């Protein structure tokens, strides 16, 4: 984990990565290395998986957009 990767933000269908599957292990590695993982709470509710969250911090779009705006670099996938 390089010094430039300090936060992962998951929105829309990306929130499904926090409840299971092979990506969950990779997210745990990032979290253990000090990377914060923000997860859109509205998106979790939309997909009906809010109670299944296994990693990350539930956030809202105000916080997510503010943090993305303040970031020096944003990578979208």
Helices and strands as residue ranges (DSSP letters): E 7-10, G 12-18, H 22-32, E 36-40, H 41-47, G 50-52, E 57-59, H 61-70
